[in-house]
Amino acid sequence: MNKPVEGPLASRTIDAIRAFHPDLVAIRRDLHAHPELGFEEVRTAAIVEQRLKSFGIETHAGVGRTGVVGVLKGRPAAGDRPSPRTIGLRADMDALPIAEVNGFAHRSSHPHRMHACGHDGHTTMLLGAARQLAATRDFDGTVHFIFQPGEEGHAGARAMIEDGLFDRFPCDTVYAMHNWPSLPAGTIGINDGPMMAAADRFRITITGRGGHGAHPYLAVDPVVVAGHVITAVQSIVARNVSPIDSAVVTIAAMQAGDMDAFSVIPGEVKLIGTARSFKASVQENIEARLTRLCTSIAEGFGASATCTYDRLYPATINSPREARFAADVAQALVGADRVVRDLPPSMGAEDFSFMLMERPGAYLRLGQGGADRGVLLHNTRYDFNDDVLPIGAALFVALAERSMPR
């Protein structure tokens, strides 16, 4: 684990949260030991609800199936009417279907389930912010604490929105943060545009005519077709996407035949992969080129192919004004030398993108270190850095207080 972050962090908010840092660590490690997958976060949601109620915060459970929303109103200045201003602060709660190999006491107690992406830390930081804001109420408006289920491939953000999230809990702006091992612990990264790519999934089915491996001329070999498709797909980005734009097309798995039938040509091959991009025009181009390549190559060999293309998550794009505001808030909190305002975007995906399509806001990175040890996100040895819990909680607090000053 990294050493506690020192330096220009002499913030009253951070110091106040550090006073109950041990409690945050206990919560975070308990959540880590009891990971729950998307839309199965029953225990986690119950802990969140109980904690919010203990802070005196109005709670609403079952939003988007297993999501929880806390509502906290601030204190207007003497003689003023309460402000109608609102802000949403979001944390994801779900774990991943990964088998943990760590040996510490708070390792996962469930087989093949693990908090390998740090959502246990995100949930804990937002609980810490809720505790601090409830104690001080040093803002004029309403904070909505959004504890979201199913970020890891289940589109839990969309489920909450479809369940009336922003109708029931209006948000002028919405913010989220994610830990980032590639940044030093306590450093905050952001930019005023794309932060994460759109994530698409495609499935290709190539149908030929099976036969005997000794007589391939009597068959239509879909394995050969698949080989040509795999090679040709690599040209989509290189020859169809402007080098100024970013895109990735990856075929990740292939299924064909029987490994015990060494002389049997199968009749069908299945491929699955992902495409990542930041612009809708690039996304549309990739889908069109991929579909055309698959069908035309298959036809050229006397086979046929179908391509199913699913757009899973849109790109996570910060709104410029809110991104600059969040960067200014971060700088006031931790100092200019610990804020990266031009953080390069990632080709990974994030379903907070659905919320940013509905409301202006920003997605930030909170450095937690560890990349030098090879412990990155979705790693079987990953563990959230508890030392940065007060910083993340304080950043949530500062976003609320600076958005809605008394």
C-alpha positions as CSV (number, residue, x, y, z in Angstrom):
1,M,0.0,0.0,0.0
2,N,1.2,3.5,-0.7
3,K,2.2,5.9,2.0
4,P,-0.4,8.5,3.0
5,V,-0.5,11.4,0.6
6,E,1.3,14.5,2.1
7,G,1.9,17.9,0.8
8,P,-0.6,20.7,0.0
9,L,-3.5,18.8,1.5
10,A,-3.9,20.9,4.7
11,S,-7.6,21.2,3.9
12,R,-10.1,21.5,6.7
13,T,-12.4,19.1,4.9
14,I,-9.7,16.5,4.3
15,D,-8.6,16.8,8.0
16,A,-12.2,16.5,9.1
17,I,-12.7,13.3,7.1
18,R,-9.4,11.9,8.2
19,A,-10.8,12.0,11.7
20,F,-13.1,9.1,10.7
21,H,-10.8,7.6,8.2
22,P,-10.5,4.3,10.2
23,D,-14.3,3.9,9.9
24,L,-14.1,4.4,6.1
25,V,-11.3,1.8,5.9
26,A,-13.4,-0.7,7.8
27,I,-16.4,-0.1,5.5
28,R,-14.2,-0.4,2.4
29,R,-12.6,-3.6,3.5
30,D,-15.9,-5.1,4.5
31,L,-17.3,-4.3,1.0
32,H,-14.2,-5.8,-0.6
33,A,-14.6,-9.0,1.4
34,H,-18.2,-9.3,0.3
35,P,-18.3,-8.4,-3.5
36,E,-21.6,-8.6,-5.4
37,L,-22.1,-8.6,-9.1
38,G,-24.3,-6.2,-11.1
39,F,-27.9,-6.0,-10.0
40,E,-27.1,-8.4,-7.1
41,E,-25.8,-5.7,-4.8
42,V,-28.4,-6.4,-2.1
43,R,-26.0,-6.5,0.9
44,T,-24.0,-3.5,-0.4
45,A,-27.2,-1.5,-1.0
46,A,-28.4,-2.3,2.5
47,I,-25.2,-1.1,4.1
48,V,-25.4,2.1,2.0
49,E,-29.0,2.7,3.0
50,Q,-28.3,2.0,6.7
51,R,-25.3,4.4,6.7
52,L,-27.1,7.2,5.0
53,K,-30.0,6.9,7.4
54,S,-27.5,7.0,10.3
55,F,-26.2,10.4,9.0
56,G,-29.8,11.7,8.9
57,I,-30.1,11.6,5.1
58,E,-33.3,10.8,3.3
59,T,-32.9,7.5,1.4
60,H,-34.6,5.8,-1.5
61,A,-33.8,2.2,-2.3
62,G,-34.5,0.0,-5.3
63,V,-33.8,2.8,-7.9
64,G,-32.8,1.0,-11.1
65,R,-33.3,-2.4,-9.3
66,T,-30.6,-2.3,-6.6
67,G,-29.5,1.4,-6.7
68,V,-29.8,3.7,-3.7
69,V,-30.2,7.5,-3.7
70,G,-29.7,9.7,-0.7
71,V,-31.2,13.2,-0.6
72,L,-29.6,16.0,1.6
73,K,-30.7,19.6,1.8
74,G,-28.3,22.3,2.8
75,R,-28.6,25.3,5.0
76,P,-29.4,28.6,3.3
77,A,-28.0,31.8,4.8
78,A,-30.0,33.4,7.5
79,G,-33.2,35.0,6.0
80,D,-32.7,33.4,2.6
81,R,-35.1,31.0,1.0
82,P,-33.7,27.5,0.2
83,S,-32.0,27.5,-3.2
84,P,-33.4,25.2,-5.9
85,R,-29.9,24.3,-7.0
86,T,-29.1,20.5,-7.2
87,I,-26.1,18.3,-7.8
88,G,-25.7,14.6,-8.3
89,L,-22.7,12.7,-7.0
90,R,-22.4,9.2,-8.3
91,A,-20.5,6.0,-7.1
92,D,-20.7,2.5,-8.6
93,M,-21.2,-0.5,-6.3
94,D,-20.7,-3.7,-8.3
95,A,-17.8,-6.2,-8.5
96,L,-16.4,-8.4,-11.2
97,P,-16.6,-12.1,-11.9
98,I,-12.8,-12.5,-11.2
99,A,-11.2,-14.9,-8.7
100,E,-9.0,-13.0,-6.3
101,V,-5.6,-14.3,-5.4
102,N,-4.7,-11.9,-2.6
103,G,-3.9,-13.3,0.8
104,F,-4.8,-10.4,3.1
105,A,-7.6,-10.7,5.6
106,H,-10.2,-8.7,3.7
107,R,-9.8,-10.7,0.4
108,S,-13.0,-11.8,-1.3
109,S,-15.0,-14.4,0.7
110,H,-17.0,-15.3,-2.5
111,P,-15.5,-17.6,-5.2
112,H,-15.0,-15.9,-8.6
113,R,-16.2,-12.6,-7.4
114,M,-13.9,-9.7,-6.6
115,H,-13.8,-5.9,-6.3
116,A,-11.0,-5.7,-8.9
117,C,-12.0,-2.2,-10.2
118,G,-12.2,-0.3,-6.9
119,H,-16.0,0.2,-6.7
120,D,-15.8,-0.7,-3.1
121,G,-13.6,2.4,-2.7
122,H,-15.9,4.6,-4.8
123,T,-18.9,3.6,-2.6
124,T,-16.9,4.3,0.5
125,M,-15.7,7.7,-0.6
126,L,-19.3,8.8,-1.4
127,L,-20.4,7.5,2.0
128,G,-17.6,9.6,3.6
129,A,-18.7,12.7,1.6
130,A,-22.3,12.1,2.7
131,R,-21.3,11.9,6.4
132,Q,-19.3,15.1,6.2
133,L,-21.9,17.0,4.2
134,A,-24.6,15.9,6.6
135,A,-22.6,17.0,9.6
136,T,-21.8,20.5,8.2
137,R,-24.6,21.3,5.6
138,D,-22.3,24.1,4.5
139,F,-24.1,24.5,1.1
140,D,-27.4,25.9,-0.1
141,G,-29.3,23.5,-2.4
142,T,-29.8,19.7,-2.6
143,V,-27.3,17.0,-3.0
144,H,-28.3,13.7,-4.5
145,F,-26.0,10.8,-3.6
146,I,-26.3,8.3,-6.4
147,F,-25.1,4.8,-5.5
148,Q,-25.4,2.9,-8.8
149,P,-25.5,-0.8,-9.5
150,G,-24.3,-2.8,-12.5
151,E,-21.6,-0.6,-14.0
152,E,-19.6,-3.6,-15.2
153,G,-21.4,-4.4,-18.4
154,H,-25.0,-4.2,-17.1
155,A,-25.7,-0.5,-17.9
156,G,-26.9,0.2,-14.4
157,A,-26.7,4.0,-15.0
158,R,-29.2,3.5,-17.9
159,A,-31.4,1.4,-15.6
160,M,-31.5,4.1,-13.0
161,I,-32.3,6.8,-15.6
162,E,-35.1,4.6,-17.0
163,D,-36.4,4.3,-13.5
164,G,-36.8,8.0,-13.3
165,L,-33.6,9.0,-11.6
166,F,-33.4,12.6,-12.9
167,D,-37.2,13.1,-12.8
168,R,-37.4,11.9,-9.1
169,F,-34.0,13.4,-8.1
170,P,-33.3,16.4,-10.3
171,C,-29.7,17.3,-10.9
172,D,-28.4,20.5,-12.5
173,T,-25.0,18.8,-12.8
174,V,-23.7,15.3,-12.1
175,Y,-20.1,14.2,-11.2
176,A,-18.3,10.9,-10.7
177,M,-14.8,9.7,-10.1
178,H,-12.8,6.6,-10.6
179,N,-9.6,5.5,-9.1
180,W,-6.6,5.3,-11.5
181,P,-3.5,3.3,-10.6
182,S,-1.5,5.0,-13.4
183,L,-1.6,8.3,-11.5
184,P,0.3,8.9,-8.3
185,A,-1.7,8.5,-5.1
186,G,-3.7,11.7,-4.4
187,T,-3.3,13.2,-7.9
188,I,-6.6,14.1,-9.7
189,G,-6.9,13.9,-13.5
190,I,-9.5,15.3,-15.9
191,N,-9.9,16.9,-19.3
192,D,-12.7,18.9,-20.8
193,G,-13.8,16.4,-23.5
194,P,-13.7,12.7,-24.0
195,M,-12.6,10.6,-20.9
196,M,-13.7,7.1,-22.0
197,A,-14.5,5.5,-25.3
198,A,-17.8,4.1,-26.5
199,A,-17.9,0.3,-26.1
200,D,-19.5,-1.8,-28.8
201,R,-19.7,-5.6,-29.1
202,F,-19.9,-7.5,-32.3
203,R,-20.6,-11.1,-33.1
204,I,-19.7,-12.7,-36.4
205,T,-21.0,-16.1,-37.5
206,I,-19.4,-17.6,-40.6
207,T,-21.3,-20.5,-42.2
208,G,-19.6,-22.8,-44.7
209,R,-19.9,-26.5,-45.4
210,G,-18.2,-29.0,-43.2
211,G,-16.3,-32.0,-44.4
212,H,-13.2,-34.2,-44.0
213,G,-9.9,-32.6,-43.5
214,A,-8.4,-34.9,-46.1
215,H,-10.8,-33.6,-48.7
216,P,-11.1,-29.9,-48.2
217,Y,-12.1,-29.3,-51.9
218,L,-15.4,-31.0,-51.1
219,A,-16.1,-28.6,-48.2
220,V,-16.4,-24.8,-47.8
221,D,-13.9,-24.2,-44.9
222,P,-15.2,-21.5,-42.5
223,V,-11.9,-21.6,-40.6
224,V,-10.1,-20.3,-43.7
225,V,-12.7,-17.6,-44.1
226,A,-12.4,-16.6,-40.5
227,G,-8.6,-16.2,-40.9
228,H,-9.1,-13.8,-43.8
229,V,-11.8,-11.9,-41.8
230,I,-9.5,-11.6,-38.8
231,T,-6.7,-10.2,-40.9
232,A,-9.0,-7.8,-42.9
233,V,-10.6,-6.4,-39.8
234,Q,-7.2,-5.0,-38.8
235,S,-7.5,-2.6,-41.8
236,I,-10.6,-0.9,-40.6
237,V,-8.9,1.5,-38.3
238,A,-5.7,1.7,-40.3
239,R,-7.4,2.5,-43.6
240,N,-10.8,3.9,-42.7
241,V,-10.4,6.0,-39.6
242,S,-8.6,9.4,-39.7
243,P,-5.3,9.2,-37.8
244,I,-6.5,12.3,-35.9
245,D,-9.3,10.2,-34.4
246,S,-8.9,7.3,-32.1
247,A,-10.5,3.9,-32.5
248,V,-9.8,0.2,-31.7
249,V,-11.2,-2.9,-33.2
250,T,-10.3,-6.2,-31.5
251,I,-11.5,-9.8,-32.1
252,A,-11.1,-11.4,-28.8
253,A,-12.4,-15.0,-29.2
254,M,-13.0,-17.6,-31.8
255,Q,-15.0,-20.9,-31.6
256,A,-14.8,-23.5,-34.3
257,G,-14.9,-27.3,-34.4
258,D,-13.9,-29.9,-31.9
259,M,-10.3,-30.0,-30.5
260,D,-10.6,-33.9,-30.5
261,A,-11.7,-34.0,-34.1
262,F,-8.4,-33.1,-35.8
263,S,-9.5,-34.2,-39.3
264,V,-13.0,-32.6,-39.3
265,I,-13.7,-29.3,-41.0
266,P,-16.5,-27.6,-39.1
267,G,-19.5,-26.1,-40.7
268,E,-19.5,-22.9,-38.7
269,V,-17.1,-20.5,-36.9
270,K,-18.1,-17.8,-34.4
271,L,-16.0,-14.7,-33.6
272,I,-16.6,-12.1,-30.9
273,G,-14.9,-8.8,-30.4
274,T,-15.2,-5.1,-29.4
275,A,-14.9,-1.8,-31.1
276,R,-14.0,1.4,-29.2
277,S,-14.3,5.0,-30.4
278,F,-15.1,8.6,-29.3
279,K,-17.1,10.0,-32.2
280,A,-20.5,8.8,-33.4
281,S,-19.3,9.2,-37.0
282,V,-16.4,6.9,-36.4
283,Q,-18.6,4.4,-34.6
284,E,-21.0,4.3,-37.6
285,N,-18.1,3.9,-40.0
286,I,-16.6,0.9,-38.1
287,E,-20.0,-0.8,-38.0
288,A,-20.6,-0.4,-41.7
289,R,-17.1,-1.4,-42.7
290,L,-17.1,-4.5,-40.4
291,T,-20.4,-5.7,-41.7
292,R,-19.4,-5.2,-45.3
293,L,-16.0,-6.9,-44.9
294,C,-17.4,-10.0,-43.2
295,T,-20.2,-10.6,-45.8
296,S,-18.1,-9.9,-48.9
297,I,-15.1,-12.0,-47.7
298,A,-17.4,-14.9,-46.9
299,E,-19.1,-14.7,-50.2
300,G,-15.8,-14.7,-52.0
301,F,-15.1,-18.1,-50.5
302,G,-18.6,-19.5,-51.2
303,A,-19.6,-19.1,-47.5
304,S,-21.9,-16.7,-45.8
305,A,-21.5,-14.5,-42.8
306,T,-23.7,-12.5,-40.4
307,C,-22.5,-9.7,-38.2
308,T,-24.5,-8.5,-35.2
309,Y,-23.3,-5.1,-33.8
310,D,-24.4,-3.9,-30.4
311,R,-23.7,-0.5,-29.1
312,L,-23.3,-1.0,-25.4
313,Y,-22.0,2.2,-23.8
314,P,-21.7,5.6,-25.4
315,A,-18.5,7.6,-25.0
316,T,-18.0,9.3,-21.7
317,I,-17.6,13.0,-22.6
318,N,-17.2,15.8,-20.0
319,S,-19.0,19.0,-20.6
320,P,-16.3,21.7,-20.8
321,R,-17.6,24.2,-18.2
322,E,-18.2,21.5,-15.6
323,A,-14.8,19.9,-16.3
324,R,-13.0,23.2,-15.8
325,F,-15.0,23.8,-12.6
326,A,-14.1,20.4,-11.3
327,A,-10.5,20.9,-12.1
328,D,-10.5,24.3,-10.2
329,V,-12.2,22.6,-7.3
330,A,-9.6,19.8,-7.3
331,Q,-6.8,22.4,-7.5
332,A,-8.1,24.3,-4.5
333,L,-8.3,21.1,-2.6
334,V,-4.9,19.4,-3.3
335,G,-2.8,22.1,-5.1
336,A,-2.0,22.7,-8.8
337,D,0.9,20.3,-8.8
338,R,-1.5,17.4,-8.0
339,V,-4.1,18.2,-10.8
340,V,-3.7,17.0,-14.4
341,R,-6.0,19.0,-16.5
342,D,-5.2,17.4,-19.8
343,L,-5.4,13.7,-18.9
344,P,-5.4,11.5,-22.0
345,P,-8.7,9.7,-22.5
346,S,-8.9,5.9,-22.1
347,M,-10.2,3.4,-24.6
348,G,-12.0,1.7,-21.8
349,A,-15.7,2.4,-21.3
350,E,-17.9,3.6,-18.4
351,D,-21.7,3.7,-18.2
352,F,-21.6,7.1,-16.4
353,S,-21.7,8.2,-20.0
354,F,-25.5,7.6,-19.9
355,M,-25.8,10.2,-17.1
356,L,-23.6,12.7,-19.0
357,M,-25.9,12.4,-22.0
358,E,-28.7,13.5,-19.8
359,R,-27.0,16.2,-17.6
360,P,-23.9,18.3,-17.8
361,G,-21.1,17.1,-15.6
362,A,-17.7,15.6,-15.4
363,Y,-15.9,12.3,-14.7
364,L,-12.6,12.5,-12.8
365,R,-9.7,10.2,-12.1
366,L,-8.3,9.8,-8.6
367,G,-4.8,8.5,-8.6
368,Q,-4.1,5.7,-6.2
369,G,-0.7,4.5,-7.5
370,G,0.3,0.8,-7.9
371,A,1.0,0.8,-11.6
372,D,4.7,0.5,-10.9
373,R,3.9,-2.9,-9.2
374,G,1.8,-4.0,-12.2
375,V,-1.4,-3.9,-10.1
376,L,-3.8,-2.3,-12.5
377,L,-7.6,-2.4,-12.7
378,H,-9.3,-5.8,-13.3
379,N,-6.2,-7.5,-12.0
380,T,-6.5,-10.6,-9.7
381,R,-4.2,-8.9,-7.1
382,Y,-5.8,-5.4,-7.2
383,D,-6.8,-3.7,-4.0
384,F,-8.0,-0.2,-3.5
385,N,-5.6,2.2,-1.8
386,D,-7.3,3.2,1.5
387,D,-5.0,6.1,1.9
388,V,-6.8,8.1,-0.8
389,L,-10.3,7.6,0.7
390,P,-10.3,11.0,2.5
391,I,-9.1,12.8,-0.6
392,G,-11.9,11.3,-2.8
393,A,-14.5,12.0,-0.2
394,A,-13.3,15.6,0.3
395,L,-13.4,16.1,-3.5
396,F,-17.1,15.0,-3.6
397,V,-17.8,17.4,-0.6
398,A,-16.0,20.3,-2.3
399,L,-17.9,19.8,-5.6
400,A,-21.1,20.1,-3.7
401,E,-20.1,23.1,-1.6
402,R,-18.5,25.0,-4.4
403,S,-21.5,24.3,-6.7
404,M,-24.0,25.6,-4.2
405,P,-22.3,28.1,-1.9
406,R,-24.3,29.6,0.9
